Amino acid sequence: MPSAAVEWANWQDGIFSMKYRGGDAYDYFDVPKEVWLQYRHAGSKGQFINWVIKPNYRYSKRVHH
C-alpha cells in the first residue's frame, strides 16, 4: 500500500531503511523480520514508523553524498 509520508522503505539483515517524502532518510537497527512484515501490511506506514519503529530501535540518519 502506498504511503503519503514514506517515499520508500526496505529491510535487509535486520536494518530497516526508509526515506520520508521530501525529507530525510534513516536506518533503524536490529529490526526483526516480523516487524518488517507488519510494516508491509500496515494501513498507515508513517503511523507504524512513529508508533512501533522509532520508539523501539536505534537509528542513524542517512548521509547523502
VMD Tcl script that builds the backbone (N, CA, C; Angstrom):
set m [mol new atoms 195]
animate dup $m
set s [atomselect $m all]
$s set {name element resname resid chain x y z} {
  {N N MET 1 A 0.848 -1.185 0.000}
  {CA C MET 1 A 0.000 0.000 0.000}
  {C C MET 1 A 0.897 1.254 0.000}
  {N N PRO 2 A 0.648 2.206 -0.896}
  {CA C PRO 2 A 1.458 3.430 -0.930}
  {C C PRO 2 A 1.274 4.256 0.344}
  {N N SER 3 A 2.220 5.123 0.588}
  {CA C SER 3 A 2.176 5.955 1.782}
  {C C SER 3 A 2.290 7.422 1.396}
  {N N ALA 4 A 1.537 8.255 2.095}
  {CA C ALA 4 A 1.647 9.694 1.869}
  {C C ALA 4 A 2.919 10.242 2.505}
  {N N ALA 5 A 3.415 9.575 3.543}
  {CA C ALA 5 A 4.559 10.089 4.299}
  {C C ALA 5 A 5.882 9.457 3.898}
  {N N VAL 6 A 5.851 8.186 3.507}
  {CA C VAL 6 A 7.085 7.434 3.278}
  {C C VAL 6 A 7.312 7.256 1.776}
  {N N GLU 7 A 8.459 7.734 1.291}
  {CA C GLU 7 A 8.782 7.596 -0.131}
  {C C GLU 7 A 9.185 6.166 -0.462}
  {N N TRP 8 A 10.056 5.585 0.368}
  {CA C TRP 8 A 10.456 4.188 0.197}
  {C C TRP 8 A 10.922 3.620 1.519}
  {N N ALA 9 A 10.882 2.290 1.601}
  {CA C ALA 9 A 11.382 1.574 2.775}
  {C C ALA 9 A 11.818 0.187 2.328}
  {N N ASN 10 A 12.858 -0.321 2.970}
  {CA C ASN 10 A 13.259 -1.695 2.727}
  {C C ASN 10 A 13.897 -2.260 3.988}
  {N N TRP 11 A 14.069 -3.568 3.983}
  {CA C TRP 11 A 14.636 -4.275 5.139}
  {C C TRP 11 A 15.632 -5.295 4.624}
  {N N GLN 12 A 16.811 -5.315 5.236}
  {CA C GLN 12 A 17.806 -6.331 4.892}
  {C C GLN 12 A 18.680 -6.599 6.099}
  {N N ASP 13 A 18.772 -7.873 6.473}
  {CA C ASP 13 A 19.646 -8.302 7.573}
  {C C ASP 13 A 19.434 -7.490 8.847}
  {N N GLY 14 A 18.167 -7.206 9.178}
  {CA C GLY 14 A 17.857 -6.517 10.427}
  {C C GLY 14 A 17.918 -5.006 10.355}
  {N N ILE 15 A 18.243 -4.455 9.195}
  {CA C ILE 15 A 18.289 -2.992 9.058}
  {C C ILE 15 A 17.077 -2.536 8.249}
  {N N PHE 16 A 16.242 -1.742 8.901}
  {CA C PHE 16 A 15.062 -1.163 8.280}
  {C C PHE 16 A 15.456 0.235 7.804}
  {N N SER 17 A 15.494 0.430 6.499}
  {CA C SER 17 A 15.879 1.715 5.925}
  {C C SER 17 A 14.650 2.362 5.319}
  {N N MET 18 A 14.528 3.673 5.477}
  {CA C MET 18 A 13.365 4.367 4.930}
  {C C MET 18 A 13.694 5.822 4.638}
  {N N LYS 19 A 12.868 6.426 3.771}
  {CA C LYS 19 A 13.003 7.844 3.455}
  {C C LYS 19 A 11.627 8.477 3.439}
  {N N TYR 20 A 11.524 9.618 4.130}
  {CA C TYR 20 A 10.282 10.380 4.112}
  {C C TYR 20 A 10.162 11.124 2.787}
  {N N ARG 21 A 8.963 11.282 2.291}
  {CA C ARG 21 A 8.741 12.049 1.062}
  {C C ARG 21 A 9.245 13.475 1.273}
  {N N GLY 22 A 10.146 13.904 0.414}
  {CA C GLY 22 A 10.673 15.257 0.506}
  {C C GLY 22 A 11.488 15.508 1.758}
  {N N GLY 23 A 11.941 14.440 2.406}
  {CA C GLY 23 A 12.636 14.625 3.678}
  {C C GLY 23 A 13.860 13.743 3.820}
  {N N ASP 24 A 14.177 13.457 5.068}
  {CA C ASP 24 A 15.384 12.716 5.404}
  {C C ASP 24 A 15.168 11.209 5.337}
  {N N ALA 25 A 16.282 10.496 5.268}
  {CA C ALA 25 A 16.266 9.034 5.257}
  {C C ALA 25 A 16.971 8.519 6.510}
  {N N TYR 26 A 16.520 7.359 7.002}
  {CA C TYR 26 A 17.045 6.794 8.232}
  {C C TYR 26 A 17.264 5.294 8.102}
  {N N ASP 27 A 18.211 4.779 8.878}
  {CA C ASP 27 A 18.413 3.348 9.057}
  {C C ASP 27 A 18.086 3.024 10.511}
  {N N TYR 28 A 17.229 2.039 10.728}
  {CA C TYR 28 A 16.900 1.545 12.069}
  {C C TYR 28 A 17.512 0.162 12.203}
  {N N PHE 29 A 18.141 -0.103 13.345}
  {CA C PHE 29 A 18.948 -1.310 13.521}
  {C C PHE 29 A 18.261 -2.364 14.375}
  {N N ASP 30 A 18.594 -3.630 14.103}
  {CA C ASP 30 A 18.099 -4.785 14.857}
  {C C ASP 30 A 16.577 -4.912 14.804}
  {N N VAL 31 A 16.012 -4.588 13.660}
  {CA C VAL 31 A 14.566 -4.713 13.471}
  {C C VAL 31 A 14.276 -6.133 12.977}
  {N N PRO 32 A 13.469 -6.895 13.727}
  {CA C PRO 32 A 13.174 -8.271 13.318}
  {C C PRO 32 A 12.374 -8.313 12.019}
  {N N LYS 33 A 12.524 -9.403 11.299}
  {CA C LYS 33 A 11.785 -9.572 10.043}
  {C C LYS 33 A 10.279 -9.506 10.279}
  {N N GLU 34 A 9.814 -10.000 11.420}
  {CA C GLU 34 A 8.378 -9.974 11.725}
  {C C GLU 34 A 7.850 -8.536 11.753}
  {N N VAL 35 A 8.656 -7.614 12.280}
  {CA C VAL 35 A 8.246 -6.206 12.339}
  {C C VAL 35 A 8.201 -5.627 10.922}
  {N N TRP 36 A 9.171 -5.991 10.092}
  {CA C TRP 36 A 9.144 -5.561 8.686}
  {C C TRP 36 A 7.862 -6.051 8.000}
  {N N LEU 37 A 7.480 -7.298 8.249}
  {CA C LEU 37 A 6.263 -7.828 7.634}
  {C C LEU 37 A 5.023 -7.098 8.152}
  {N N GLN 38 A 5.013 -6.746 9.434}
  {CA C GLN 38 A 3.901 -5.956 9.983}
  {C C GLN 38 A 3.845 -4.586 9.310}
  {N N TYR 39 A 5.004 -3.970 9.116}
  {CA C TYR 39 A 5.060 -2.675 8.434}
  {C C TYR 39 A 4.468 -2.789 7.030}
  {N N ARG 40 A 4.854 -3.834 6.309}
  {CA C ARG 40 A 4.400 -4.003 4.922}
  {C C ARG 40 A 2.873 -4.067 4.839}
  {N N HIS 41 A 2.234 -4.581 5.894}
  {CA C HIS 41 A 0.779 -4.730 5.884}
  {C C HIS 41 A 0.056 -3.608 6.637}
  {N N ALA 42 A 0.795 -2.670 7.175}
  {CA C ALA 42 A 0.179 -1.583 7.962}
  {C C ALA 42 A -0.644 -0.668 7.064}
  {N N GLY 43 A -1.780 -0.241 7.565}
  {CA C GLY 43 A -2.626 0.686 6.818}
  {C C GLY 43 A -1.985 2.053 6.689}
  {N N SER 44 A -1.295 2.489 7.733}
  {CA C SER 44 A -0.589 3.772 7.716}
  {C C SER 44 A 0.888 3.522 7.988}
  {N N LYS 45 A 1.698 3.659 6.949}
  {CA C LYS 45 A 3.132 3.406 7.094}
  {C C LYS 45 A 3.783 4.417 8.032}
  {N N GLY 46 A 3.449 5.693 7.872}
  {CA C GLY 46 A 4.032 6.730 8.721}
  {C C GLY 46 A 3.683 6.527 10.185}
  {N N GLN 47 A 2.427 6.182 10.452}
  {CA C GLN 47 A 1.998 5.937 11.834}
  {C C GLN 47 A 2.713 4.720 12.413}
  {N N PHE 48 A 2.889 3.671 11.626}
  {CA C PHE 48 A 3.589 2.479 12.099}
  {C C PHE 48 A 5.029 2.838 12.481}
  {N N ILE 49 A 5.696 3.610 11.643}
  {CA C ILE 49 A 7.065 4.030 11.956}
  {C C ILE 49 A 7.084 4.850 13.242}
  {N N ASN 50 A 6.167 5.788 13.387}
  {CA C ASN 50 A 6.139 6.647 14.579}
  {C C ASN 50 A 5.822 5.882 15.852}
  {N N TRP 51 A 4.949 4.888 15.783}
  {CA C TRP 51 A 4.486 4.183 16.983}
  {C C TRP 51 A 5.287 2.932 17.305}
  {N N VAL 52 A 5.821 2.250 16.280}
  {CA C VAL 52 A 6.471 0.960 16.506}
  {C C VAL 52 A 7.985 1.031 16.289}
  {N N ILE 53 A 8.410 1.627 15.203}
  {CA C ILE 53 A 9.838 1.613 14.855}
  {C C ILE 53 A 10.625 2.649 15.662}
  {N N LYS 54 A 10.241 3.914 15.560}
  {CA C LYS 54 A 11.018 4.991 16.205}
  {C C LYS 54 A 11.265 4.777 17.696}
  {N N PRO 55 A 10.241 4.444 18.477}
  {CA C PRO 55 A 10.479 4.351 19.929}
  {C C PRO 55 A 11.265 3.116 20.373}
  {N N ASN 56 A 11.418 2.124 19.493}
  {CA C ASN 56 A 11.952 0.839 19.944}
  {C C ASN 56 A 13.295 0.422 19.353}
  {N N TYR 57 A 13.795 1.163 18.365}
  {CA C TYR 57 A 15.018 0.726 17.689}
  {C C TYR 57 A 16.009 1.881 17.534}
  {N N ARG 58 A 17.295 1.536 17.681}
  {CA C ARG 58 A 18.353 2.519 17.453}
  {C C ARG 58 A 18.321 2.919 15.990}
  {N N TYR 59 A 18.733 4.143 15.716}
  {CA C TYR 59 A 18.721 4.583 14.329}
  {C C TYR 59 A 19.853 5.564 14.054}
  {N N SER 60 A 20.106 5.768 12.783}
  {CA C SER 60 A 21.002 6.843 12.368}
  {C C SER 60 A 20.446 7.455 11.101}
  {N N LYS 61 A 20.645 8.745 10.971}
  {CA C LYS 61 A 20.218 9.454 9.779}
  {C C LYS 61 A 21.181 9.105 8.655}
  {N N ARG 62 A 20.633 8.831 7.484}
  {CA C ARG 62 A 21.476 8.521 6.325}
  {C C ARG 62 A 22.058 9.818 5.784}
  {N N VAL 63 A 23.346 9.758 5.457}
  {CA C VAL 63 A 24.026 10.928 4.906}
  {C C VAL 63 A 24.006 10.815 3.387}
  {N N HIS 64 A 23.561 11.886 2.754}
  {CA C HIS 64 A 23.502 11.889 1.281}
  {C C HIS 64 A 24.816 12.378 0.718}
  {N N HIS 65 A 25.322 11.679 -0.259}
  {CA C HIS 65 A 26.587 12.081 -0.899}
  {C C HIS 65 A 26.305 12.593 -2.285}
}
mol reanalyze $m
mol bondsrecalc $m
mol representation Tube
mol addrep $m
